[in-house]
Amino acid sequence: MKVFVSNSAYDDLEEIKKYYQREGAENVGVQIISSIIEHAQTLVDNPDIGRMVPEFGEERIRELIHSPFRVVYLREPESIHIIRIWRSERLLKLPESET
């Protein structure tokens, strides 16, 4: 099973890094990012380990809880696509479709 990381998830990691830099705790930010990436690697052998994201109720959209973050991913038959890494207290919303 391959794990891919979307641009939005990379942006989320960059924002985490910047936040901890602004707070004067750059080492903490680096450690958190490393531990998130290490945790996400468990999906290679255990793609269904994450729970279904409650806001969506769709089996394919799952998340790993890496407190205080949610690693949201799309479970495909042969791959995993990490799509967002957000603070746990944030509710996820799909973009509204234009009609």
VENLIN-V844514 format. One record per backbone hydrogen bond with DSSP energy under -0.5 kcal/mol. CO is the residue of the C=O (numbers start at 1). NH is the residue of the N-H. If there is no record, write none. Layout:
CO/NH
CO/NH
//
This chain:
2/80
4/6
4/82
6/10
7/11
8/12
9/13
10/14
11/15
12/16
13/17
14/18
15/19
16/20
17/21
18/22
19/23
20/25
21/24
25/28
25/29
26/30
27/31
28/32
29/33
30/34
31/35
32/36
33/37
34/38
35/39
36/40
37/41
39/42
40/43
41/44
42/45
42/46
46/49
51/63
53/56
53/57
58/61
60/62
60/75
61/53
62/73
63/51
64/66
64/71
66/69
68/88
69/66
70/72
70/86
71/64
72/83
72/84
73/62
73/75
74/76
74/81
78/2
79/76
80/4
80/82
81/74
81/83
82/6
84/72
86/70
87/90
//
